[in-house]
């Protein structure tokens, strides 16, 4: 009892002696500055979102009324309704989500397979092939745009199709096939980056994990599916989210491959142009409503995944 | 019947080929061959004919036309390159700064991180306020005049900042750079999501024992940053610079020009030639940047 008391008082003394006004002031002023910086930057990032949110709930009278700044006076969902119809939302939404889901699925499979091959199953020339992966990241996709387009326009596998049908290939444009093909073969949007992320992660996993699986009688494919993949969940979440969202936002490949099938990313500018004719202010409002409809699914997805995503960043081996 | 016995190493390397096969297939058929073909197209005239297309060899005619005849190509190429050269330092510096901030322990760190990664997810066109093409007026009409032009909210501060810096006696070029950075803070933030992510992961991989040892030796936080943090993350600095250069090339006016030339004026060969000049430019900048920086990079292992 006495001993404890003595120790307690010594601890108190230590803490008391350590109090240093200068250090205290320094520490708290840094905390203050940091808080201001972070909240300021967060505000800058969120500002357009708030801005759009405040616009889309306004009625048409409110946007001409200069006394209405942020909070709408006549709260209405009219602009949403107009944008919803102009975008033909249900169909465009369905095709957008189909394309995004398909590419995400195939991309994760193909990229993780290739990455495992590069990380753990060394073979002659694998170093060179990995350099090729980096090369695919560096080359702008515009460089191979024309051949890619013509390739899908007159799609053919080594002259087999034209041999049977007599025509020059088949037209794969306006179907989902280009997306499936390019994501299943690891040539989709930023696939090289995904391979890189997966490879770094697989390399970071302890070798003993894999070896013990082999000793227990797992083959290579089994080891990959039952040991490596379940351990690569953080990397997988990052890739899943990126792949989905980048496909969702992409307008380059979509406008290259699809002309009749409409997706949100290509429909938005068209809608904006069609409204701009008579009343630019109103068109601006509708445009914002359309954009809200465009980013809403991504935002909702992010709300759910956000926690795992931020956590996974800490554990993903993006670091070389 | 005799089953061929393979050594474990051969087996594994065979599996390696198998695992990489889908990617390799795509690389050859969807990347390497198109890359070669696009080069061929840029050297020859491509005509769409019944049920296909024909090519006739033209030599370097399209490249020559690009540099001597085409009205906007040269200017756009120079413009986008200069813009990139200005943007890359500010994006990289900002993302390093933001990552260091987000790496510290404070309340609400999770939320702050979630917000900082938001620009990665939302397409830049949606997040930006589109201050160009006269929309500033529309925006100011909506938010009311008390706010001034909402679109110019940040650039208003820019002018005052410029006067302040001029009074402080800084060289004009530097002022220009800083003011550019401040006025473009919006674009900079929205483009630096992935970079922040990479830096953050790098910062977290530095072993805390390094800092502890340094603290025992009596380093200040400032010294610790330049002597420990900076060298340790310098490989990622290189990665980030490369990523930023590539990323800045993915959405600019030149890309639009390449696309329009192909699908609106249907001049496929011209477009392919443009793309090749553009690619050459990118790789030149990348090679120079990597060559300059990789000498200074410190590798721990």
HADDOCK unambig.tbl for C-alpha pairs under 7 A between the chains (distance, minus, plus):
assign (segid A and resid 42 and name CA) (segid B and resid 112 and name CA) 7.00 0.50 0.50
assign (segid A and resid 42 and name CA) (segid B and resid 115 and name CA) 6.38 0.50 0.50
assign (segid A and resid 42 and name CA) (segid B and resid 116 and name CA) 6.86 0.50 0.50
assign (segid A and resid 48 and name CA) (segid B and resid 127 and name CA) 6.09 0.50 0.50
assign (segid A and resid 48 and name CA) (segid B and resid 128 and name CA) 6.90 0.50 0.50
assign (segid A and resid 48 and name CA) (segid B and resid 129 and name CA) 6.57 0.50 0.50
assign (segid A and resid 63 and name CA) (segid B and resid 142 and name CA) 5.16 0.50 0.50
assign (segid A and resid 64 and name CA) (segid B and resid 142 and name CA) 6.64 0.50 0.50
assign (segid A and resid 66 and name CA) (segid B and resid 143 and name CA) 6.95 0.50 0.50
assign (segid A and resid 66 and name CA) (segid B and resid 144 and name CA) 4.58 0.50 0.50
assign (segid A and resid 67 and name CA) (segid B and resid 144 and name CA) 6.91 0.50 0.50
assign (segid A and resid 69 and name CA) (segid B and resid 143 and name CA) 5.18 0.50 0.50
assign (segid A and resid 69 and name CA) (segid B and resid 144 and name CA) 6.33 0.50 0.50
assign (segid A and resid 110 and name CA) (segid B and resid 22 and name CA) 6.70 0.50 0.50
assign (segid A and resid 110 and name CA) (segid B and resid 23 and name CA) 6.79 0.50 0.50
assign (segid A and resid 113 and name CA) (segid B and resid 19 and name CA) 5.36 0.50 0.50
assign (segid A and resid 113 and name CA) (segid B and resid 20 and name CA) 6.61 0.50 0.50
assign (segid A and resid 114 and name CA) (segid B and resid 19 and name CA) 5.47 0.50 0.50
assign (segid A and resid 114 and name CA) (segid B and resid 20 and name CA) 4.36 0.50 0.50
assign (segid A and resid 114 and name CA) (segid B and resid 23 and name CA) 6.30 0.50 0.50
assign (segid A and resid 117 and name CA) (segid B and resid 16 and name CA) 4.65 0.50 0.50
assign (segid A and resid 117 and name CA) (segid B and resid 19 and name CA) 5.26 0.50 0.50
assign (segid A and resid 117 and name CA) (segid B and resid 20 and name CA) 5.63 0.50 0.50
assign (segid A and resid 121 and name CA) (segid B and resid 12 and name CA) 5.74 0.50 0.50
assign (segid A and resid 121 and name CA) (segid B and resid 13 and name CA) 5.64 0.50 0.50
assign (segid A and resid 121 and name CA) (segid B and resid 15 and name CA) 6.94 0.50 0.50
assign (segid A and resid 121 and name CA) (segid B and resid 16 and name CA) 4.63 0.50 0.50
assign (segid A and resid 122 and name CA) (segid B and resid 13 and name CA) 5.67 0.50 0.50
assign (segid A and resid 122 and name CA) (segid B and resid 16 and name CA) 6.28 0.50 0.50
assign (segid A and resid 123 and name CA) (segid B and resid 13 and name CA) 4.52 0.50 0.50
assign (segid A and resid 123 and name CA) (segid B and resid 16 and name CA) 6.34 0.50 0.50
assign (segid A and resid 138 and name CA) (segid B and resid 246 and name CA) 6.45 0.50 0.50
assign (segid A and resid 139 and name CA) (segid B and resid 279 and name CA) 6.57 0.50 0.50
assign (segid A and resid 140 and name CA) (segid B and resid 250 and name CA) 6.96 0.50 0.50
assign (segid A and resid 140 and name CA) (segid B and resid 279 and name CA) 6.55 0.50 0.50
assign (segid A and resid 142 and name CA) (segid B and resid 275 and name CA) 5.96 0.50 0.50
assign (segid A and resid 143 and name CA) (segid B and resid 272 and name CA) 6.58 0.50 0.50
assign (segid A and resid 143 and name CA) (segid B and resid 275 and name CA) 4.66 0.50 0.50
assign (segid A and resid 143 and name CA) (segid B and resid 276 and name CA) 5.97 0.50 0.50
assign (segid A and resid 143 and name CA) (segid B and resid 279 and name CA) 6.72 0.50 0.50
assign (segid A and resid 144 and name CA) (segid B and resid 34 and name CA) 5.62 0.50 0.50
assign (segid A and resid 144 and name CA) (segid B and resid 35 and name CA) 5.34 0.50 0.50
assign (segid A and resid 144 and name CA) (segid B and resid 38 and name CA) 5.90 0.50 0.50
assign (segid A and resid 146 and name CA) (segid B and resid 38 and name CA) 6.62 0.50 0.50
assign (segid A and resid 146 and name CA) (segid B and resid 268 and name CA) 6.72 0.50 0.50
assign (segid A and resid 146 and name CA) (segid B and resid 272 and name CA) 6.76 0.50 0.50
assign (segid A and resid 147 and name CA) (segid B and resid 34 and name CA) 5.13 0.50 0.50
assign (segid A and resid 147 and name CA) (segid B and resid 37 and name CA) 6.29 0.50 0.50
assign (segid A and resid 147 and name CA) (segid B and resid 38 and name CA) 5.79 0.50 0.50
assign (segid A and resid 148 and name CA) (segid B and resid 34 and name CA) 6.30 0.50 0.50
assign (segid A and resid 168 and name CA) (segid B and resid 51 and name CA) 6.26 0.50 0.50
assign (segid A and resid 168 and name CA) (segid B and resid 52 and name CA) 6.47 0.50 0.50
assign (segid A and resid 182 and name CA) (segid B and resid 26 and name CA) 6.97 0.50 0.50
assign (segid A and resid 185 and name CA) (segid B and resid 22 and name CA) 5.01 0.50 0.50
assign (segid A and resid 185 and name CA) (segid B and resid 23 and name CA) 4.73 0.50 0.50
assign (segid A and resid 185 and name CA) (segid B and resid 25 and name CA) 6.57 0.50 0.50
assign (segid A and resid 185 and name CA) (segid B and resid 26 and name CA) 4.53 0.50 0.50
assign (segid A and resid 186 and name CA) (segid B and resid 23 and name CA) 5.09 0.50 0.50
assign (segid A and resid 186 and name CA) (segid B and resid 26 and name CA) 6.39 0.50 0.50
assign (segid A and resid 187 and name CA) (segid B and resid 26 and name CA) 6.17 0.50 0.50
assign (segid A and resid 187 and name CA) (segid B and resid 27 and name CA) 6.97 0.50 0.50
assign (segid A and resid 245 and name CA) (segid B and resid 121 and name CA) 5.90 0.50 0.50
assign (segid A and resid 249 and name CA) (segid B and resid 123 and name CA) 5.56 0.50 0.50
assign (segid A and resid 281 and name CA) (segid B and resid 138 and name CA) 6.04 0.50 0.50
assign (segid A and resid 291 and name CA) (segid B and resid 126 and name CA) 6.51 0.50 0.50
assign (segid A and resid 295 and name CA) (segid B and resid 122 and name CA) 6.77 0.50 0.50
assign (segid A and resid 306 and name CA) (segid B and resid 114 and name CA) 6.44 0.50 0.50
assign (segid A and resid 310 and name CA) (segid B and resid 113 and name CA) 7.00 0.50 0.50
assign (segid A and resid 310 and name CA) (segid B and resid 114 and name CA) 6.71 0.50 0.50
assign (segid A and resid 313 and name CA) (segid B and resid 197 and name CA) 6.94 0.50 0.50
assign (segid A and resid 313 and name CA) (segid B and resid 201 and name CA) 6.25 0.50 0.50
assign (segid A and resid 314 and name CA) (segid B and resid 201 and name CA) 5.51 0.50 0.50
assign (segid A and resid 314 and name CA) (segid B and resid 204 and name CA) 6.69 0.50 0.50
assign (segid A and resid 318 and name CA) (segid B and resid 198 and name CA) 6.41 0.50 0.50
assign (segid A and resid 318 and name CA) (segid B and resid 201 and name CA) 6.77 0.50 0.50
assign (segid A and resid 319 and name CA) (segid B and resid 198 and name CA) 6.99 0.50 0.50
assign (segid A and resid 319 and name CA) (segid B and resid 201 and name CA) 6.36 0.50 0.50
assign (segid A and resid 319 and name CA) (segid B and resid 202 and name CA) 5.57 0.50 0.50
assign (segid A and resid 319 and name CA) (segid B and resid 236 and name CA) 6.96 0.50 0.50
